[in-house]
Structure formats: C-alpha cells, structure tokens
Amino acid sequence: MFFIGVTFLPEYLLKGVASETISSTAGGMFYLIEGELKNHPEDTWPKKIKELQSRYVYPLDIKKTDDFDFDSEELEYLGKGRAIYKEVDGGDIWYRHIKNTPYVLAMSMSNTNTRISELSAAGTYSLVMDRYLEQPEALWNGITNNLQKHFDIPLQMLLIENISIANDVKKRLISGELVGVDIAERSERYIQRIGDSKWFLQAGPIPEHVIIELLNYIILIILAMMIAVAVWLWLRPMWFGLMNLHHTVTAFGSGNFEVQAKEHKRSPTYALAKTFNAMAQRIKSLIQTQKDLTNAVAHELRTPLSRIRFATEILEKCENKDRQRYLKGINHDIDEMGALVNELLLYAKFDQNGPKIKKNKQSIGRWFNEFNVDTCYGEGATLPALRLMKTQNNDFSFFDTECMDRALNNLLSNACRYARNNIEVSYECVNNNCIVHVDDDGPGIPVKSYERLFEPFYRLDPSRDKGTGGYGLGLAIVKQIMLWHQGKVTISVSPLGGARFSLSLPRTDDILWREI
C-alpha cells in the first residue's frame, strides 16, 4: 500500500499544485502577452504571436478553445482565468484562456538549465522593460506596483550594491544582460538592468508551494501512519486476548477455579487460551481429586482402624481360645486397608500417567472375542452366569489393550457385584463408533445417579450394595481410560432389567483425525 501510495499520491497532490504554481509563475508572462495582443484586432493575433516569438525561446501559439483537446476539469480551470499545463511528448505545454475571447494562449516548455531559463525569461522581461522605458523614471515605482498585481512573483527595484551576487555576475548585469540566480532552487530569481539607469529589476524568489516543500514529510507521515495502523490492527486482538488471559489467570490464582479464558478461534491467543483452559481444568480436577482422596482415605481407613484398635484392646483381656478369632479379624482389617491402598495407587496411576499409554491400530472385534471373562470372577459360589456374545465384526481403532482390558474388567466386576442371575457382554458398531455393552439383571441405577457414579469414591445407596466391597474408584478409572481413547462410557437401562454400561470407541478414520 505504501509503494502504491508513493507512486500515485505525489501525482495526485501535485496535479492541482502544478496548476497553481504555473498560474503564479506564468501569470505575469501571460498578462503581458495578452496586453500586447489586445492592442491589435483579434484577426491579427496569430501574426502578432509570431512577432513575439522572437523574444521567447519556447514556442508560442494561439488557437481557439475548440481546437484544443481539453476535458471538463481543464475547461473549468481555464474559465477561472487560471493557467494549466499538459504533458505532451515528454514536454509541458502551458495554457491560458484570454478573457472574453474564444482564444487560448499556449507555450511549450521543457527541462531547462540556467542559460535556457534566462533566455525563456528574457521574452517576458523585454515586455516589462518596454513599459518602464515608455515612462519617466519618476513613475517606475508605480509601474512596479501595477505589475505586481499580475505577478505572484515578488518584483523589486534594487541598486547594484544591494544585490548579493558574485562580481562576474554583476558585470553581466551592468552590461544589460538578464541574469538567473539559483535556478531550480528555492531562492531562484531573475535580475536585469532597466535601460541605462542605476536601477535593476529583480523578479523572485519564485515561491514554492507548501505541498511541494512538505511532500517528503507528508510521504513519511503517511508511511508512519500506515505502519501504525497495521501494527495496531495486529496488536489489538493480541492485546485484548492477553488482557483476557491476564484477568483469567489472576482470578484463577485467587482461588476461583471455575473461571475460564474466552476462546475465539480467530484470536492470535486462541491456542494459548485453549491450553490454559485445559491446564486449569486439569488443575481443578487434580485438586478436587486430592480432596476426594483425602476424604475417602480418612473415611475408609477409619472403620478398619477402629476395628483393629477395638480387637487389640479385647486381645489384652480375652482368653487364649478367643485370641485366634480376634487375630483373624485384625488380619482381615489389615488386608482391607491393603486393598484400599492398592486401589488408591491404581487410581493415582491412571489419573496421572494417562498420556503414557501405548495406543496401536488393532481390531476391536478381535480384542473383544479374545477377552478372558474369567478374570472378573473371584471366589464364591453365588456368582451370576456370564455370557460373552461373540462377533464377526472386524473394525479397527487405536487403543491400548491393557487399559481396555482394565476398563472392561472393572465393568464386569461391578456387574458381578450387583447382578442377580445373568450378565451379558455384547459388541456392535453404530455409525463411526464401536460399542461394547455390559448388561446385568440387578436392581438398576437411578437416572439421577448416572453422572455422579463415575466420580471418585462415589457409591450408590447402601441398600443396593450386597456387602461385596468396593471403594468407588473402579468406574472413575473406566471413565479416565475412555477419555484417553477419545471415547466415552455411558449408563442406560439394560434389556435384562438391570443396568447397562457401554464403552464407545471411535473407528480408525475418526480417531486418526482426533489424534492429528
């Protein structure tokens, strides 16, 4: 945008400036030529222009307005008495309409050096000198003032001692030559002696339009503004995104774990906000887990410790024949505490080391058919019948076999605890998901408890518990395993009348997209 601007902006800015500059510098020249023409009939003007040509280096011409190719804007400028210019074949042509006539004066200009500039000014100076020499010296100041009305260039009558130029140039002035000083500079001026008098007429310095003087600064300011706007447009969303993160982090650090950073996909801080929210959720989960773990450990260990303490006190007083029974109870309580500790360690392992699981592309159907259902059976004669529904499906997904074994085993152990007579394990594919169902014919689960059942250490009403144990960590581990596999575990009503737990894994295409 900047380079386009510096290419076209100067031309746009200078177009009007050039017309104004020409009007100011050439206005007096055209005025003098018009004055010479108006002293003669209009039909003789072309002939008179040819006579005046001898005084000018540049070609002069006069034609009717319709003979020139002017557009509406140029005609408007000319109608206001202003001079205009047009580029033709690498040179500039200056035009000015002669008021109250159909004629337009034209003067062809080109790039000049000092000598050519002096020669071009000589024509105008010759017309000026004619006016001075036609009148006595006493009236010259009045002539200067009258000419100044038509020249935007300053005109002064000076004595030779008041002119600051080199001595060799002064000699040329005294001899009657027209001298140009500082051509193409801001102090450009032209000086010539008036006849044989002591006075010298100076025209200049030629004023430079303020836009021309400030053009470089204008371009630099525009560049700076464009850079500033670009930087502002880039930094604005970044700034708001960072401020949003700042407020969110401050609130989170103050203990408000529910706060989340706003995630706008087009924001440059989107990835940072998303990462922070994930980290905040993880920290919140870990803190909550730690609280739950602390409460659960305190609650679960309190009962066996109390029993051990009670049994120890009795041992001190009981007879030898009862010691064995109390020692057996103490050992049972110790085993219970050991089982709890192992369960807690297992949950901590799955809760913290999930990203280290090894997922490979493999057949879900084959894994399901090869699963050993006997691993969920413990000791006891009242275990329900368990049936694995074999499948021919051969769908693939990415998963860790050991983790999925653990998840299914936990569901089967849970079903064994609550089923009355039957457990069924089945497999199906629905849309882009492969689902393993574990059904039992137990008392079922209230809908209001579906979500909470997967929370650590949460257990249903004791009336549903058959006294078979459990610490409320098995289903929490299942949920965590499924989350690592971009899957999910859900609860619904079983066709057998009890509860149905479903493990859902995405097929290969979907999981690949998620992994990427």
VOGU-3710 file (C-alpha; in Angstrom, 3 decimals, decimal comma):
1> mffigvtflp> 0,000/0,000/0,000  2,873/2,353/0,753  4,611/1,834/-2,579  1,297/2,240/-4,410  0,762/5,400/-2,398  4,147/6,942/-3,177  3,619/6,120/-6,847  0,244/7,819/-7,262  -0,081/10,159/-4,274  2,531/12,721/-5,394
11> eyllkgvase> 0,902/12,911/-8,810  -2,488/13,413/-7,199  -1,211/16,035/-4,754  0,911/17,854/-7,306  -1,690/17,972/-10,053  -3,503/20,916/-8,525  -0,274/22,325/-7,109  1,289/22,444/-10,568  -1,649/24,444/-11,924  -1,405/26,875/-9,026
21> tisstaggmf> 2,354/27,174/-9,458  2,002/27,824/-13,198  -0,687/30,405/-12,536  1,618/32,203/-10,123  4,849/31,978/-12,127  3,426/32,334/-15,635  0,508/34,572/-14,781  2,525/37,761/-15,271  4,020/36,488/-18,525  0,582/35,684/-19,968
31> yliegelknh> -0,702/39,042/-18,751  1,991/40,893/-20,669  1,418/38,856/-23,831  -2,340/39,417/-23,593  -1,697/43,135/-23,171  0,324/43,178/-26,390  -2,384/41,238/-28,249  -5,273/43,378/-27,070  -3,633/46,431/-28,636  -4,424/44,830/-32,018
41> pedtwpkkik> -7,512/43,335/-33,683  -8,254/39,663/-32,889  -7,812/38,547/-36,509  -4,175/39,736/-36,354  -3,310/37,878/-33,149  -1,741/34,839/-34,822  0,570/37,182/-36,752  1,386/39,146/-33,590  2,245/35,899/-31,747  4,787/35,124/-34,450
51> elqsryvypl> 6,369/38,538/-33,879  6,525/37,973/-30,123  8,062/34,533/-30,739  11,377/36,195/-31,483  11,579/37,288/-27,868  10,957/33,791/-26,408  12,989/30,600/-26,506  9,897/28,398/-26,193  7,302/28,098/-28,964  4,219/30,312/-28,613
61> dikktddfdf> 0,859/29,528/-30,141  -2,685/30,851/-30,105  -5,803/28,939/-31,099  -9,469/28,873/-30,368  -10,563/26,807/-27,382  -12,321/24,218/-29,550  -9,069/23,492/-31,389  -7,512/22,085/-28,180  -8,403/18,791/-26,575  -9,439/19,957/-23,074
71> dseeleylgk> -11,555/17,955/-20,659  -14,284/19,478/-18,493  -11,990/20,000/-15,495  -9,367/21,786/-17,601  -12,038/23,975/-19,208  -13,252/24,882/-15,702  -9,729/25,938/-14,674  -9,287/27,979/-17,848  -12,669/29,645/-17,378  -11,492/30,924/-13,989
81> graiykevdg> -8,527/32,656/-15,628  -6,015/30,141/-14,319  -3,160/28,652/-16,290  -2,946/24,888/-16,738  -0,358/22,516/-18,131  -0,407/19,214/-20,000  2,345/16,749/-20,740  2,772/16,191/-24,476  5,643/14,102/-25,950  7,777/14,429/-22,818
91> gdiwyrhikn> 7,392/18,203/-22,603  4,979/20,507/-20,805  2,620/22,936/-22,508  1,200/25,826/-20,553  -2,233/27,169/-21,471  -4,217/30,257/-20,522  -7,542/31,499/-21,817  -7,708/35,134/-22,953  -10,619/36,598/-21,069  -13,758/37,495/-23,064
101> tpyvlamsms> -12,360/35,881/-26,220  -12,516/32,379/-27,754  -8,705/32,185/-27,825  -6,255/30,233/-25,691  -2,530/31,044/-25,446  -0,084/28,095/-25,405  3,611/27,993/-24,557  5,680/24,800/-24,876  8,186/24,226/-22,078  10,894/21,604/-21,494
111> ntntrisels> 13,531/20,768/-18,908  15,819/23,746/-18,526  19,295/24,683/-17,386  20,346/28,106/-16,185  21,047/29,589/-19,606  17,796/28,336/-21,150  15,885/29,627/-18,131  17,422/33,038/-18,626  16,533/33,025/-22,318  12,967/31,938/-21,594
121> aagtyslvmd> 12,562/34,742/-19,069  14,091/37,242/-21,482  10,886/37,430/-23,546  8,805/38,430/-20,561  11,480/40,834/-19,316  11,601/42,537/-22,737  7,871/43,285/-22,497  8,321/44,550/-18,945  11,235/46,789/-19,914  9,140/48,309/-22,691
131> ryleqpealw> 6,681/49,507/-20,065  9,404/51,035/-17,915  11,211/52,775/-20,748  7,991/54,267/-22,095  7,628/56,269/-18,864  9,927/58,644/-16,959  11,951/57,204/-14,061  9,786/59,006/-11,530  6,836/56,735/-12,484  8,729/53,471/-12,326
141> ngitnnlqkh> 7,652/52,659/-8,767  4,036/52,936/-9,889  4,711/50,632/-12,840  6,298/48,087/-10,448  3,265/48,204/-8,157  0,875/47,780/-11,098  2,817/44,811/-12,466  2,950/43,213/-9,019  -0,839/42,853/-9,153  -0,444/40,431/-12,050
151> fdiplqmlli> 2,748/38,699/-10,912  2,699/36,389/-7,900  6,484/36,546/-8,026  7,914/39,398/-5,906  9,138/42,355/-8,022  11,717/44,812/-6,665  13,730/47,715/-7,970  17,240/47,453/-6,494  20,535/49,270/-6,685  23,563/47,220/-7,680
161> enisiandvk> 25,103/47,474/-4,209  22,009/45,866/-2,706  22,267/42,766/-4,877  24,237/39,888/-3,320  25,809/38,065/-6,270  29,317/37,281/-7,498  31,360/40,039/-9,147  31,437/38,351/-12,549  27,648/38,140/-12,485  27,460/41,824/-11,513
171> krlisgelvg> 29,488/42,676/-14,632  26,939/40,858/-16,767  24,116/42,772/-15,054  25,800/46,141/-15,590  26,258/45,298/-19,256  22,460/44,849/-19,553  22,180/41,041/-19,585  19,337/39,196/-17,940  20,834/37,001/-15,193  19,218/33,993/-13,498
181> vdiaersery> 20,384/33,262/-9,951  19,988/29,940/-8,085  17,996/28,328/-10,867  15,787/25,399/-9,669  16,466/26,420/-6,070  14,075/27,907/-3,541  15,871/31,264/-3,952  15,553/31,268/-7,780  15,309/34,822/-9,140  15,945/36,835/-12,316
191> iqrigdskwf> 17,572/40,299/-12,492  18,053/42,802/-15,322  19,092/46,440/-15,562  16,337/48,886/-16,556  17,788/50,596/-19,626  20,886/52,628/-18,755  19,598/53,637/-15,329  21,021/52,795/-11,924  18,015/50,587/-11,179  17,802/46,830/-11,563
201> lqagpipehv> 14,528/44,914/-11,657  14,551/41,641/-9,686  11,785/39,019/-10,063  11,843/36,412/-7,345  12,469/34,412/-5,325  9,855/32,253/-7,056  7,607/30,915/-4,267  7,389/27,179/-3,810  4,027/25,709/-2,925  3,787/24,475/0,650
211> iiellnyiil> 2,832/20,958/-0,506  5,994/20,761/-2,619  8,056/21,866/0,367  6,449/19,355/2,668  5,963/16,494/0,189  8,743/14,319/1,640  7,429/14,856/5,144  3,875/14,092/4,007  5,016/10,799/2,476  6,965/9,884/5,634
221> iilammiava> 3,970/10,737/7,817  1,697/8,610/5,630  4,188/5,730/5,855  4,360/6,080/9,637  0,560/6,204/9,877  0,188/3,113/7,678  2,734/1,217/9,777  0,999/2,402/12,960  -2,413/1,276/11,671  -1,008/-2,097/10,588
231> vwlwlrpmwf> 0,681/-2,613/13,963  -2,485/-1,512/15,775  -4,678/-3,896/13,752  -2,230/-6,715/14,529  -1,742/-5,895/18,204  -5,367/-5,062/19,057  -6,677/-8,650/19,132  -3,380/-9,765/20,690  -3,727/-7,109/23,401  -7,356/-7,949/24,189
241> glmnlhhtvt> -6,513/-11,658/24,179  -3,611/-11,143/26,575  -5,701/-8,908/28,851  -8,401/-11,576/28,908  -5,777/-14,160/29,865  -4,335/-11,794/32,479  -7,702/-11,343/34,206  -8,433/-15,064/33,952  -5,047/-16,072/35,398  -5,428/-13,510/38,188
251> afgsgnfevq> -8,857/-14,859/39,102  -7,628/-18,445/38,895  -4,638/-17,639/41,080  -7,015/-16,120/43,643  -8,790/-19,451/44,024  -11,644/-19,110/41,504  -11,220/-22,443/39,732  -14,455/-22,040/37,743  -13,119/-19,158/35,629  -12,123/-19,824/32,014
261> akehkrspty> -10,384/-17,761/29,338  -12,509/-16,805/26,319  -11,597/-18,850/23,279  -12,004/-17,060/19,926  -10,731/-19,138/17,025  -9,604/-16,038/15,081  -7,732/-14,613/18,051  -3,913/-14,909/17,967  -4,096/-16,071/21,599  -6,622/-18,834/20,830
271> alaktfnama> -4,094/-21,661/21,244  -2,757/-20,094/24,453  -6,265/-19,624/25,901  -7,239/-23,170/24,944  -4,075/-24,580/26,539  -4,649/-22,527/29,688  -8,257/-23,721/29,970  -7,136/-27,313/29,584  -4,445/-26,787/32,211  -6,910/-25,035/34,534
281> qriksliqtq> -9,407/-27,860/34,130  -6,676/-30,369/34,868  -5,545/-28,490/37,966  -9,149/-28,165/39,121  -9,649/-31,887/38,609  -6,441/-32,733/40,458  -7,354/-30,502/43,388  -10,819/-32,000/43,549  -9,356/-35,496/43,288  -6,934/-34,702/46,078
291> kdltnavahe> -9,797/-33,511/48,272  -11,855/-36,570/47,444  -8,864/-38,811/48,029  -8,151/-37,245/51,384  -11,784/-37,525/52,479  -12,102/-41,080/51,175  -8,890/-42,273/52,773  -9,895/-40,715/56,086  -13,347/-42,284/55,858  -12,343/-45,716/54,559
301> lrtplsrirf> -9,411/-46,193/56,894  -11,262/-45,023/59,967  -13,504/-48,123/60,163  -10,826/-50,873/59,908  -8,515/-48,904/62,189  -11,284/-48,633/64,734  -11,942/-52,374/64,487  -8,224/-53,148/64,874  -7,983/-50,870/67,896  -11,076/-52,474/69,415
311> ateilekcen> -9,787/-56,005/68,692  -6,380/-55,141/70,197  -7,989/-53,942/73,405  -10,043/-57,145/73,637  -6,935/-59,290/72,967  -5,344/-57,861/76,056  -8,205/-59,205/78,182  -9,530/-62,283/76,358  -8,600/-65,889/76,955  -6,329/-67,885/74,692
321> kdrqrylkgi> -9,205/-69,693/72,992  -10,601/-66,387/71,611  -7,263/-64,898/70,555  -7,234/-66,707/67,211  -10,628/-65,328/66,239  -9,632/-61,724/67,015  -6,270/-62,107/65,314  -8,089/-63,326/62,208  -10,321/-60,260/62,328  -7,273/-57,998/62,656
331> nhdidemgal> -5,626/-59,662/59,660  -8,850/-59,182/57,673  -8,890/-55,493/58,513  -5,221/-55,178/57,542  -5,978/-56,890/54,226  -8,874/-54,472/53,699  -6,602/-51,494/54,277  -4,015/-53,004/51,917  -6,685/-53,460/49,247  -7,751/-49,846/49,700
341> vnelllyakf> -4,171/-48,622/49,395  -3,686/-50,695/46,218  -6,921/-49,299/44,771  -5,830/-45,762/45,573  -2,417/-46,321/43,996  -4,061/-47,769/40,883  -6,396/-44,804/40,587  -3,491/-42,384/41,075  -1,578/-44,214/38,348  -4,450/-43,955/35,873
351> dqngpkikkn> -5,246/-40,390/36,874  -1,703/-39,064/36,416  0,061/-41,293/33,898  -2,598/-41,494/31,217  -0,592/-39,821/28,430  1,993/-42,661/28,665  -0,447/-45,295/27,369  0,553/-47,088/24,167  -2,184/-46,947/21,541  -1,878/-49,113/18,434
361> kqsigrwfne> -4,149/-49,727/15,497  -5,889/-53,057/16,039  -9,175/-54,877/15,575  -11,759/-54,103/18,220  -13,751/-57,219/17,291  -10,736/-59,493/17,713  -9,870/-57,936/21,079  -13,472/-58,408/22,215  -13,606/-62,071/21,122  -10,288/-62,842/22,826
371> fnvdtcygeg> -11,139/-61,134/26,125  -10,902/-63,528/29,103  -14,122/-63,085/31,061  -12,865/-65,341/33,866  -10,612/-62,555/35,176  -13,602/-60,849/36,769  -14,621/-63,965/38,728  -13,378/-64,175/42,244  -14,034/-66,813/44,838  -17,618/-67,595/45,737
381> atlpalrlmk> -20,417/-69,943/44,723  -23,128/-67,379/44,131  -21,626/-65,575/41,116  -24,107/-64,916/38,265  -23,853/-66,599/34,864  -21,750/-64,550/32,428  -22,142/-64,843/28,655  -19,852/-63,212/26,048  -21,705/-62,606/22,740  -19,129/-63,384/20,015
391> tqnndfsffd> -18,967/-61,119/16,949  -17,748/-61,281/13,353  -17,060/-57,516/13,082  -13,502/-56,569/12,286  -13,482/-52,793/12,799  -10,235/-51,060/13,683  -9,359/-48,320/16,166  -6,349/-47,068/18,088  -6,314/-48,252/21,692  -4,192/-49,735/24,461
401> tecmdralnn> -5,182/-53,371/25,029  -4,108/-53,454/28,676  -6,090/-50,309/29,510  -9,187/-51,520/27,679  -8,890/-54,891/29,480  -8,839/-52,978/32,758  -11,905/-50,925/31,781  -13,986/-53,957/30,722  -12,803/-55,965/33,720  -13,935/-53,176/36,078
411> llsnacryar> -17,379/-53,134/34,468  -17,675/-56,915/34,723  -16,571/-56,861/38,374  -19,190/-54,217/39,036  -21,842/-56,296/37,240  -20,877/-59,414/39,201  -21,407/-57,479/42,403  -24,954/-56,389/41,610  -26,373/-58,906/39,079  -28,885/-61,449/40,382
421> nnievsyecv> -28,525/-64,306/37,896  -27,216/-63,179/34,473  -24,590/-60,955/32,841  -24,241/-60,449/29,082  -21,350/-58,792/27,218  -22,084/-57,779/23,594  -20,496/-55,745/20,803  -21,919/-53,619/17,968  -20,946/-50,816/15,551  -23,146/-47,744/15,191
431> nnncivhvdd> -22,163/-45,061/12,671  -18,491/-44,219/13,425  -18,401/-45,802/16,878  -17,745/-49,336/18,110  -19,616/-50,099/21,352  -19,161/-52,809/23,984  -22,218/-53,345/26,248  -22,155/-54,938/29,715  -25,714/-55,833/30,879  -26,888/-57,226/34,221
441> dgpgipvksy> -30,265/-58,143/35,708  -29,614/-56,395/39,014  -31,651/-53,632/40,703  -30,540/-50,991/38,146  -29,291/-47,470/38,713  -31,398/-44,317/39,233  -31,088/-41,859/36,348  -30,132/-39,047/38,726  -27,023/-41,029/39,703  -25,738/-41,648/36,150
451> erlfepfyrl> -23,243/-38,773/36,127  -22,104/-38,963/39,741  -21,464/-42,672/39,547  -18,216/-42,002/37,647  -16,902/-39,622/40,308  -14,106/-40,995/42,520  -15,278/-42,597/45,787  -18,953/-42,172/44,948  -21,128/-45,208/45,809  -24,850/-45,804/45,489
461> dpsrdkgtgg> -27,281/-46,186/48,340  -26,124/-48,986/50,692  -29,382/-50,832/50,026  -28,077/-51,679/46,548  -24,743/-52,920/47,959  -24,661/-56,673/48,596  -21,814/-56,330/51,019  -19,266/-57,324/48,427  -16,962/-54,351/48,986  -15,720/-51,687/46,593
471> yglglaivkq> -14,356/-48,190/47,149  -15,997/-46,203/44,350  -12,845/-45,972/42,213  -13,459/-48,635/39,573  -15,870/-46,627/37,427  -13,772/-43,456/37,792  -10,840/-45,398/36,316  -13,056/-46,615/33,445  -14,110/-43,045/32,625  -10,486/-41,837/32,610
481> imlwhqgkvt> -9,392/-44,679/30,300  -12,155/-43,882/27,800  -11,278/-40,189/27,825  -7,677/-41,050/26,882  -9,027/-43,003/23,909  -11,317/-40,140/22,761  -14,210/-42,418/23,652  -16,797/-42,451/26,413  -18,593/-44,678/28,914  -22,348/-44,337/29,405
491> isvsplggar> -25,116/-45,861/31,559  -28,601/-46,863/30,447  -31,313/-49,414/31,225  -30,352/-52,993/30,346  -32,604/-55,300/28,262  -32,109/-57,759/31,166  -33,832/-55,328/33,534  -30,783/-54,017/35,404  -28,028/-51,579/34,348  -26,206/-51,347/31,022
501> fslslprtdd> -22,685/-49,910/30,894  -21,415/-49,094/27,369  -17,821/-48,477/26,234  -17,727/-46,499/22,977  -14,565/-46,196/20,823  -14,320/-44,211/17,567  -13,391/-46,046/14,388  -9,992/-45,590/12,743  -10,760/-42,579/10,479  -12,309/-40,566/13,270
511> ilwrei> -9,600/-41,389/15,804  -6,876/-40,504/13,306  -8,425/-37,074/12,812  -8,605/-36,583/16,572  -5,011/-37,706/17,049  -3,763/-35,220/14,454
//
